[in-house]
Amino acid sequence: MPLVKRRFSISCREEECSKLYEIVKDKLPALSHIEFVFTNKGLLIEVYGYESDVKTAWFEIKRTLKALKEAMTPRSDMRKYSVDLITRITRRTFSPELLVEVIKRMGRRAVYVREENSIFSDMPLEEVTKVAESIAEKNAQLAKTCKNTSTRYFLVACTVISGLPVEDVVRISQEIGLLGQDEGKYIVKSDWKRAVDEFYKCYKQIK
């Protein structure tokens, strides 16, 4: 397979260019050479490698840029964040539905559109990614102690929203009758979303 050299010119604003560079620089295929040059018109990318790898790199760059432009261009006060983009930024997996429920309970608007695999929210991208990272971290921490997914979602949401340690969230939840145990594992006693609302209402009264 022949080696080829290509130069791609990307039209983007300074913030978009910087974010694009951060996301794709470590995620492109193994190329013999790649160079990013910031210009007053955007970003100049020079690549050298096998033709198939160069095509893959260009596809990845275009896909990431499209998602970034959607995320950073407001439509009204809601922005579109593809789940793929958030995953690539955080390098963690998470439940989009859980992320949306947490964002809403933090006083922001959010909705997950499954057909587009995207989240629409008025929360800035940097804050969305921080919440997603926290959700992924707590989800991994609670994986072995919860009876089912609903219980894990309940504890993750309450921990992220309140900022309390998991141990305190568990204690409060048990005290107010939201959380029980089954075969040595925690289990939420009602719909996890309603339980989150009940927990947070109680938490605001005692904090």
C-alpha positions as CSV (number, residue, x, y, z in Angstrom):
1,M,0.0,0.0,0.0
2,P,1.5,3.4,-1.0
3,L,2.5,6.1,1.4
4,V,0.9,9.5,0.7
5,K,1.2,13.0,2.0
6,R,-1.9,15.2,2.5
7,R,-2.5,18.6,3.8
8,F,-6.0,19.5,5.2
9,S,-7.2,23.0,5.9
10,I,-9.8,23.3,8.6
11,S,-11.9,26.4,9.0
12,C,-12.7,26.9,12.7
13,R,-12.7,29.5,15.4
14,E,-9.8,29.6,17.9
15,E,-11.7,27.8,20.6
16,E,-13.0,25.2,18.2
17,C,-9.5,24.6,16.8
18,S,-7.9,24.2,20.2
19,K,-10.6,21.7,21.3
20,L,-10.3,19.8,18.1
21,Y,-6.6,19.5,18.5
22,E,-7.0,18.2,22.1
23,I,-9.5,15.6,21.1
24,V,-8.0,14.1,18.0
25,K,-4.2,14.4,18.5
26,D,-4.0,11.1,20.4
27,K,-6.9,9.3,18.7
28,L,-5.8,9.3,15.0
29,P,-4.3,6.1,13.4
30,A,-0.6,5.4,13.5
31,L,0.8,7.8,10.9
32,S,4.4,8.3,9.9
33,H,4.0,12.0,10.4
34,I,1.3,14.4,11.5
35,E,1.6,18.2,12.2
36,F,-0.9,20.7,13.4
37,V,-0.4,24.4,12.6
38,F,-2.7,27.0,13.9
39,T,-3.4,29.9,11.4
40,N,-5.5,33.0,11.5
41,K,-8.1,31.2,9.4
42,G,-8.2,28.0,11.4
43,L,-6.1,24.8,11.5
44,L,-3.7,23.3,9.0
45,I,-3.1,19.6,9.3
46,E,-0.3,17.8,7.4
47,V,-0.3,14.0,7.5
48,Y,1.9,11.4,6.0
49,G,1.3,7.7,6.0
50,Y,-0.5,4.8,4.4
51,E,-3.4,6.0,2.3
52,S,-6.0,4.1,4.3
53,D,-4.7,5.6,7.5
54,V,-4.7,9.1,6.0
55,K,-8.4,8.6,4.9
56,T,-9.3,7.3,8.4
57,A,-7.6,10.3,10.0
58,W,-9.4,12.8,7.8
59,F,-12.8,11.1,8.5
60,E,-12.1,11.3,12.3
61,I,-11.1,15.0,12.1
62,K,-14.2,15.9,10.1
63,R,-16.6,13.9,12.4
64,T,-15.1,15.5,15.5
65,L,-15.2,19.0,14.0
66,K,-18.9,18.6,13.1
67,A,-19.8,17.5,16.6
68,L,-17.8,20.4,18.1
69,K,-19.4,23.0,15.9
70,E,-22.8,21.7,17.0
71,A,-21.8,21.7,20.6
72,M,-20.3,25.2,20.6
73,T,-22.9,27.0,18.4
74,P,-25.9,27.9,20.5
75,R,-29.4,27.3,19.1
76,S,-31.5,29.5,21.4
77,D,-29.9,28.7,24.8
78,M,-29.6,24.9,24.1
79,R,-26.6,23.2,22.6
80,K,-26.2,19.8,21.0
81,Y,-23.6,17.5,22.5
82,S,-23.1,14.2,20.8
83,V,-22.5,11.3,23.2
84,D,-19.6,10.3,21.0
85,L,-18.0,13.7,21.5
86,I,-18.4,13.6,25.3
87,T,-17.0,10.1,25.3
88,R,-14.0,11.0,23.3
89,I,-13.2,14.1,25.5
90,T,-13.6,12.2,28.8
91,R,-12.3,8.9,27.6
92,R,-15.0,7.3,29.8
93,T,-18.3,5.6,29.1
94,F,-21.5,6.7,30.9
95,S,-25.3,6.4,30.6
96,P,-26.7,9.4,28.6
97,E,-30.0,9.0,30.4
98,L,-28.3,9.2,33.8
99,L,-26.3,12.2,32.7
100,V,-29.4,14.1,31.6
101,E,-31.2,13.3,34.9
102,V,-28.2,14.6,36.9
103,I,-27.9,17.8,34.8
104,K,-31.7,18.6,35.3
105,R,-31.4,18.2,39.0
106,M,-28.4,20.6,39.0
107,G,-30.8,23.3,37.8
108,R,-30.1,23.1,34.1
109,R,-32.2,21.9,31.2
110,A,-31.3,18.7,29.4
111,V,-32.8,16.1,27.1
112,Y,-31.4,13.0,25.5
113,V,-32.4,12.4,21.8
114,R,-31.8,8.7,21.3
115,E,-32.2,8.9,17.5
116,E,-29.3,11.4,17.2
117,N,-27.4,9.9,20.2
118,S,-27.1,13.4,21.5
119,I,-27.8,15.5,24.5
120,F,-29.3,19.0,24.2
121,S,-28.6,21.2,27.2
122,D,-28.0,24.8,28.3
123,M,-25.0,23.6,30.4
124,P,-21.6,24.5,28.9
125,L,-19.6,21.7,27.3
126,E,-16.8,21.9,29.9
127,E,-19.4,21.4,32.7
128,V,-21.1,18.6,30.9
129,T,-17.9,16.7,30.5
130,K,-17.0,17.2,34.2
131,V,-20.4,15.8,35.2
132,A,-20.0,12.9,32.8
133,E,-16.5,12.1,34.3
134,S,-17.9,12.1,37.8
135,I,-20.7,9.8,36.8
136,A,-18.3,7.4,35.2
137,E,-16.1,7.4,38.2
138,K,-18.9,6.8,40.7
139,N,-20.5,4.2,38.5
140,A,-17.3,2.1,38.5
141,Q,-17.0,2.6,42.3
142,L,-20.5,1.3,42.9
143,A,-20.6,-1.5,40.3
144,K,-20.0,-4.4,42.8
145,T,-22.1,-3.1,45.7
146,C,-25.5,-2.5,44.0
147,K,-28.1,-5.2,43.3
148,N,-29.2,-3.7,39.9
149,T,-28.7,-0.8,37.5
150,S,-31.5,1.3,39.0
151,T,-29.8,1.2,42.4
152,R,-26.5,2.1,40.9
153,Y,-28.1,5.0,39.0
154,F,-29.8,6.2,42.2
155,L,-26.6,6.3,44.2
156,V,-24.5,7.8,41.4
157,A,-27.0,10.6,40.9
158,C,-27.3,11.4,44.6
159,T,-23.5,11.4,45.1
160,V,-22.8,13.6,42.1
161,I,-25.7,16.1,42.8
162,S,-25.0,16.4,46.5
163,G,-21.2,16.2,46.5
164,L,-21.4,13.9,49.5
165,P,-19.2,10.8,49.8
166,V,-20.9,7.5,48.8
167,E,-20.9,6.3,52.4
168,D,-23.0,9.4,53.5
169,V,-25.4,9.0,50.6
170,V,-26.0,5.4,51.6
171,R,-26.5,6.2,55.3
172,I,-29.0,9.0,54.6
173,S,-30.8,6.9,52.0
174,Q,-31.2,4.0,54.5
175,E,-32.3,6.4,57.3
176,I,-35.1,7.8,55.2
177,G,-36.2,4.4,53.8
178,L,-35.1,4.8,50.2
179,L,-32.4,2.1,50.2
180,G,-32.4,-1.4,51.5
181,Q,-30.2,-4.5,51.1
182,D,-30.7,-7.8,49.3
183,E,-28.1,-10.6,49.5
184,G,-25.5,-8.2,50.8
185,K,-26.0,-5.6,48.1
186,Y,-27.8,-2.3,48.1
187,I,-31.2,-2.0,46.4
188,V,-33.4,1.1,45.8
189,K,-37.0,0.6,47.1
190,S,-38.8,2.6,44.4
191,D,-38.3,4.2,41.0
192,W,-34.8,5.5,41.0
193,K,-35.7,8.9,39.6
194,R,-38.4,9.5,42.3
195,A,-36.0,8.3,44.9
196,V,-33.3,10.8,43.8
197,D,-35.9,13.6,44.2
198,E,-36.8,12.3,47.6
199,F,-33.2,12.1,48.7
200,Y,-32.3,15.6,47.4
201,K,-35.4,17.1,49.1
202,C,-34.3,15.6,52.4
203,Y,-30.6,16.5,51.8
204,K,-31.5,20.2,51.3
205,Q,-33.4,20.2,54.6
206,I,-30.5,18.8,56.7
207,K,-27.4,20.4,55.0
